[in-house]
Amino acid sequence: MLADEAFWENYWKNVSGWQNVNIRNSYDRCFDRLFRRWLAPDRKSRLFEIGCAPGRWLIYFYQQFGYRVAGCDSAPQAVSVTRANLAQAGVPGEVILADFMANTVTAQAYDIVLSLGFIEHFEDPWPVIARHAQLIKPGGKLVLEVPNYTGLNGWILKQSSHHYLDIHNTSVMRLAFFQEIAMRFDLVPRFIGLVGGPEPGLWDATGQRPLLLNLIRIANRARQLMPFLDHVNHSFFSGYLVGIYQKGDY
């Protein structure tokens, strides 16, 4: 794994307080629209999120879709933050402290398996994606998302935050890769595409010089006020790649 448990434990130590989906945020707005188009509310459906901290999407799917939710994370602090957020939101859901690749999560148990910004942290993503597919019930859906650190976003990060790129496998950030997932695991692609439009929120500003830091902040704030850009997508600048697949009902 390119970002190990110690990295994530330290990362989540700096995160606290209420975490929820906010439709005024361009990322949340775009993904809310995507999920409402391709996923259906159903109080009987079970959703499992891999790398679920801080629990924002577990809360969202429970409140907006009525799903029974659960998730896992490998860092104790990440699990602690997630459990606290679910409790504060009044959302029942199991959050497991586990190595996702270990056989601690029941196979073919979930109607929807959700993975946002997870598979790109592995040098070899294929065994990880295979494990995702094992968890889905026949007829269930797999939702995979990765950030787009190629093109403009990758160029900016190379100038300012090269260390951040080192924990991401950019080879998965191609639409052809998402198409290959469907073929390798006998999944039916329901949606494969770019989402989010231009997304300055991807430009890591940690430790940057004040001028560059302020420019990134201004660009990010301006983006939130331009919802028309949500629909302007191109591999050179869009924020995210998403695949939504359905498993055959054998």
MARROLUM-384319 format. One line per 5 residues: number of its first residue (from 1); for each residue x, y, z of N, C-alpha, C. Coordinates in steps of 0.05 Angstrom, whole numbers, m for minus. Layout:
N
NUM> X:Y:Z:X:Y:Z:X:Y:Z; ...
END
This chain:
250
1> 17:m24:0:0:0:0:18:25:0; 11:45:m17:28:68:m19:25:87:5; 2:87:17:m2:102:42:m9:82:64; 9:78:83:5:57:103:m12:66:126; m17:48:144:m35:53:167:m25:76:184
6> 2:79:187:13:101:203:6:128:190; 7:129:164:0:154:150:m29:162:156; m47:142:154:m75:149:158:m82:154:188; m68:141:205:m72:146:234:m65:175:240; m42:184:230:m34:211:234:m53:231:220
11> m62:224:196:m80:241:181:m106:246:197; m118:225:208:m144:227:221:m141:239:249; m117:240:260:m113:254:286:m119:284:283; m116:294:259:m120:323:254:m149:329:245; m166:310:245:m194:313:236:m212:309:260
16> m229:328:265:m248:326:287:m273:342:281; m293:339:297:m317:355:293:m337:343:273; m359:355:270:m381:346:253:m372:344:224; m378:321:212:m372:317:184:m397:307:170; m406:322:150:m430:314:135:m428:324:106
21> m444:312:89:m445:321:61:m458:348:60; m446:366:45:m455:394:42:m459:400:12; m483:403:3:m489:406:m25:m478:432:m36; m471:451:m20:m459:475:m29:m430:470:m39; m418:448:m30:m391:441:m38:m393:427:m65
26> m376:435:m84:m378:425:m112:m375:395:m113; m356:383:m98:m353:354:m98:m379:341:m89; m389:349:m66:m413:337:m55:m437:341:m74; m439:364:m86:m461:370:m104:m461:352:m128; m437:348:m140:m435:331:m164:m441:302:m157
31> m431:293:m134:m435:265:m128:m464:259:m118; m476:278:m106:m504:276:m99:m521:272:m124; m515:288:m144:m530:286:m170:m525:258:m183; m500:249:m182:m493:224:m194:m507:201:m180; m506:201:m153:m518:179:m138:m548:178:m142
36> m561:201:m143:m590:202:m146:m598:191:m174; m580:194:m193:m587:184:m220:m584:154:m222; m563:142:m209:m556:114:m214:m563:95:m191; m570:106:m167:m577:89:m145:m605:96:m135; m619:76:m126:m647:80:m118:m651:77:m88
41> m667:94:m76:m673:91:m47:m686:64:m42; m679:51:m20:m690:25:m14:m682:19:15; m702:17:33:m696:12:61:m686:m16:66; m688:m33:47:m679:m61:51:m650:m64:42; m639:m45:27:m612:m48:16:m591:m43:36
46> m569:m59:34:m546:m57:52:m523:m45:36; m511:m24:47:m488:m11:34:m464:m14:52; m441:m21:40:m416:m23:54:m395:m4:41; m383:14:57:m363:32:47:m335:23:56; m317:21:38:m289:13:43:m273:39:46
51> m259:41:69:m245:66:75:m265:88:81; m282:83:101:m307:99:105:m303:124:120; m280:129:133:m276:153:149:m279:178:131; m291:199:141:m302:203:168:m332:197:171; m343:182:152:m371:173:155:m391:191:141
56> m382:211:126:m400:230:113:m420:216:95; m410:197:78:m427:184:59:m444:162:71; m435:150:93:m452:132:108:m477:147:118; m472:170:130:m494:187:140:m513:195:117; m501:203:95:m517:212:72:m535:189:61
61> m524:166:57:m540:144:46:m561:134:65; m555:135:91:m576:128:110:m599:148:109; m592:173:110:m612:194:111:m627:199:85; m613:198:63:m625:205:37:m636:181:21; m624:157:25:m633:133:10:m645:112:28
66> m642:115:54:m654:95:72:m638:69:75; m614:69:65:m598:44:65:m589:37:94; m586:11:98:m573:2:123:m543:3:117; m528:17:133:m500:24:126:m480:11:145; m457:5:133:m434:m5:149:m409:2:133
71> m386:0:146:m361:7:133:m337:m3:149; m314:0:136:m289:m8:150:m267:12:145; m248:13:163:m223:28:159:m202:14:175; m177:18:167:m154:4:179:m140:19:202; m146:45:205:m133:61:225:m152:65:249
76> m143:60:273:m161:63:297:m172:91:299; m156:112:293:m166:139:295:m188:145:275; m185:133:251:m205:136:230:m232:124:239; m230:101:251:m255:87:260:m267:103:283; m251:114:301:m261:130:323:m276:155:313
81> m264:169:294:m277:193:282:m303:186:269; m304:164:254:m328:155:239:m350:147:259; m343:132:279:m364:124:298:m376:148:312; m359:168:319:m368:192:332:m387:208:314; m381:209:288:m398:224:270:m425:210:266
86> m425:184:263:m450:169:260:m467:172:285; m454:171:309:m469:175:334:m481:202:336; m466:223:328:m476:250:329:m500:254:310; m499:240:287:m521:242:268:m544:224:274; m541:207:294:m563:189:301:m566:167:280
91> m544:159:267:m545:139:246:m534:112:256; m551:92:256:m541:65:264:m524:53:242; m502:42:249:m485:30:228:m460:19:241; m451:m4:231:m427:m17:242:m403:m7:227; m383:2:243:m357:11:232:m336:m8:242
96> m323:m23:224:m304:m44:231:m276:m34:229; m260:m40:249:m231:m35:248:m218:m61:236; m210:m59:211:m200:m84:198:m183:m77:174; m165:m96:168:m151:m96:142:m171:m106:122; m177:m89:103:m198:m95:83:m191:m121:68
101> m166:m127:63:m158:m150:48:m160:m176:64; m163:m174:90:m167:m198:106:m196:m206:104; m202:m231:110:m229:m242:107:m246:m236:131; m248:m210:138:m264:m202:161:m291:m191:153; m295:m186:127:m320:m175:117:m333:m197:101
106> m359:m202:106:m373:m224:93:m376:m220:63; m369:m241:48:m372:m240:19:m401:m241:11; m407:m229:m12:m434:m229:m24:m456:m222:m4; m450:m202:12:m469:m194:34:m482:m167:29; m473:m152:8:m481:m124:6:m493:m118:m22
111> m514:m101:m21:m527:m93:m46:m511:m72:m60; m496:m55:m44:m479:m34:m56:m453:m34:m41; m431:m35:m55:m404:m31:m44:m393:m5:m54; m386:13:m36:m377:40:m43:m348:44:m36; m332:55:m54:m304:59:m49:m296:85:m62
116> m291:106:m46:m285:132:m56:m256:140:m48; m239:142:m68:m211:150:m62:m196:129:m46; m198:104:m55:m185:82:m40:m166:66:m57; m175:57:m81:m158:38:m96:m133:50:m107; m132:77:m109:m108:90:m120:m85:90:m100
121> m89:81:m76:m67:80:m56:m52:53:m56; m57:36:m76:m45:10:m78:m28:8:m104; m4:m3:m101:13:m6:m124:0:m26:m144; m11:m47:m134:m25:m67:m150:m55:m66:m142; m71:m52:m157:m99:m48:m149:m117:m72:m155
126> m108:m91:m172:m126:m112:m181:m136:m131:m159; m118:m141:m141:m129:m157:m119:m148:m141:m101; m143:m115:m98:m161:m98:m82:m188:m96:m95; m189:m92:m121:m215:m90:m134:m229:m117:m134; m214:m138:m137:m226:m165:m135:m240:m169:m109
131> m227:m160:m88:m239:m162:m61:m265:m145:m59; m265:m122:m71:m290:m106:m73:m312:m122:m85; m306:m134:m108:m326:m149:m123:m337:m173:m108; m320:m185:m91:m329:m208:m75:m351:m201:m55; m352:m176:m46:m370:m168:m25:m399:m163:m36
136> m401:m160:m62:m427:m153:m73:m445:m177:m77; m470:m174:m70:m490:m194:m76:m494:m196:m106; m503:m220:m116:m512:m221:m144:m533:m200:m149; m530:m185:m170:m548:m163:m176:m542:m137:m163; m522:m137:m145:m514:m113:m130:m496:m95:m146
141> m489:m72:m135:m474:m52:m150:m448:m45:m135; m428:m39:m151:m401:m30:m142:m398:m1:m151; m391:17:m133:m386:45:m139:m357:51:m132; m340:57:m153:m312:63:m149:m306:92:m158; m291:107:m142:m283:134:m150:m253:138:m143
146> m239:152:m161:m212:160:m155:m209:189:m164; m191:204:m151:m185:231:m160:m170:230:m186; m171:252:m201:m157:254:m227:m131:270:m222; m109:257:m217:m84:270:m214:m66:268:m239; m80:268:m262:m66:270:m287:m72:298:m299
151> m61:304:m322:m68:329:m335:m60:353:m318; m78:373:m317:m74:398:m303:m70:393:m273; m86:377:m261:m84:372:m232:m57:360:m225; m49:340:m241:m23:328:m236:0:347:m239; m2:364:m260:20:384:m265:22:403:m241
156> 0:413:m231:1:431:m208:12:418:m183; 4:393:m178:15:379:m155:45:373:m157; 54:368:m181:83:364:m185:99:389:m178; 87:412:m183:101:437:m177:101:444:m147; 79:435:m134:75:444:m106:76:422:m85
161> 67:398:m92:63:377:m71:71:350:m82; 96:348:m92:104:323:m104:101:300:m85; 106:305:m59:104:283:m39:76:272:m38; 56:288:m45:28:279:m44:22:260:m67; 34:265:m89:31:246:m112:43:219:m106
166> 63:218:m90:78:193:m84:60:172:m71; 38:180:m58:21:160:m45:m3:153:m63; m2:161:m88:m24:155:m107:m13:141:m132; m28:120:m140:m22:105:m164:m38:118:m187; m24:135:m202:m38:150:m223:m46:132:m247
171> m36:107:m248:m43:90:m271:m72:82:m270; m85:84:m247:m114:77:m246:m132:101:m254; m120:124:m259:m135:148:m264:m139:152:m294; m150:131:m307:m156:131:m335:m183:118:m340; m198:128:m358:m224:116:m364:m221:87:m375
176> m199:82:m390:m193:56:m400:m190:36:m377; m178:45:m355:m174:27:m332:m202:19:m320; m220:38:m318:m247:33:m308:m262:14:m326; m257:17:m352:m270:m2:m371:m259:m30:m368; m233:m32:m362:m221:m58:m359:m232:m72:m334
181> m238:m57:m313:m250:m68:m289:m275:m85:m296; m292:m74:m313:m317:m88:m320:m310:m115:m334; m290:m114:m351:m283:m139:m366:m270:m160:m348; m252:m151:m331:m238:m170:m314:m256:m184:m294; m276:m170:m284:m292:m181:m262:m321:m187:m271
186> m325:m188:m297:m351:m195:m307:m374:m178:m295; m369:m152:m295:m388:m132:m285:m400:m117:m308; m425:m109:m304:m439:m93:m325:m435:m64:m318; m421:m48:m335:m418:m20:m329:m444:m4:m333; m453:9:m312:m477:27:m315:m468:55:m320
191> m445:63:m309:m435:90:m314:m405:89:m311; m390:99:m331:m362:103:m329:m357:131:m340; m345:149:m324:m341:176:m335:m327:194:m315; m323:218:m325:m311:240:m309:m332:255:m295; m326:263:m270:m346:277:m253:m332:300:m239
196> m347:321:m234:m337:342:m217:m328:368:m230; m324:367:m257:m314:391:m270:m287:399:m260; m277:423:m265:m252:433:m254:m254:434:m224; m233:423:m210:m235:420:m181:m209:429:m167; m207:456:m160:m183:466:m146:m180:453:m118
201> m201:441:m108:m199:428:m82:m179:405:m82; m171:395:m105:m152:374:m107:m123:384:m104; m119:410:m106:m92:421:m106:m83:424:m77; m69:404:m67:m60:404:m39:m44:429:m33; m54:443:m12:m41:469:m5:m24:467:20
206> m21:443:31:m6:439:56:23:450:54; 30:468:71:57:477:73:65:496:50; 47:506:34:54:523:12:60:552:21; 74:566:4:80:594:9:53:610:10; 52:631:26:26:645:30:13:654:4
211> 28:663:m15:16:672:m40:2:649:m55; 16:627:m58:5:604:m71:m19:593:m55; m16:592:m29:m37:582:m12:m63:599:m16; m60:625:m16:m83:643:m20:m95:640:m47; m79:636:m68:m89:632:m95:m106:607:m97
216> m96:585:m84:m111:560:m84:m138:564:m69; m137:577:m47:m161:582:m31:m182:598:m47; m172:619:m61:m190:636:m77:m203:619:m99; m186:603:m113:m196:587:m135:m217:567:m125; m212:555:m102:m231:536:m91:m257:549:m83
221> m256:572:m71:m281:586:m63:m296:594:m88; m283:604:m108:m296:612:m133:m310:588:m146; m297:565:m145:m309:541:m157:m336:534:m144; m338:537:m118:m362:530:m104:m386:547:m113; m380:571:m124:m401:590:m132:m408:587:m162
226> m396:567:m175:m400:564:m204:m411:536:m210; m436:531:m203:m446:504:m207:m448:496:m236; m449:515:m255:m450:508:m283:m425:493:m292; m402:496:m277:m378:481:m284:m380:452:m276; m400:445:m260:m404:417:m252:m406:399:m277
231> m417:410:m299:m423:395:m323:m402:397:m344; m380:411:m338:m358:415:m358:m336:395:m350; m334:374:m365:m315:353:m358:m296:346:m381; m271:341:m374:m251:333:m394:m228:319:m378; m216:299:m390:m195:285:m375:m171:302:m367
236> m168:325:m380:m146:343:m374:m150:358:m347; m175:363:m340:m179:379:m316:m200:369:m296; m217:351:m304:m239:342:m286:m227:331:m260; m243:333:m239:m233:325:m212:m232:295:m207; m252:280:m219:m255:252:m210:m263:234:m233
241> m256:208:m230:m265:188:m248:m282:168:m231; m304:160:m243:m323:143:m229:m332:120:m246; m334:96:m234:m347:73:m247:m369:63:m229; m392:58:m241:m414:45:m227:m421:20:m242; m418:m3:m229:m421:m29:m242:m443:m46:m228
246> m454:m64:m243:m473:m83:m232:m463:m112:m235; m466:m127:m214:m458:m155:m214:m480:m172:m225; m474:m191:m242:m494:m208:m254:m511:m222:m233; m536:m226:m239:m555:m239:m221:m555:m269:m228; m535:m283:m218:m532:m311:m226:m551:m329:m212
END
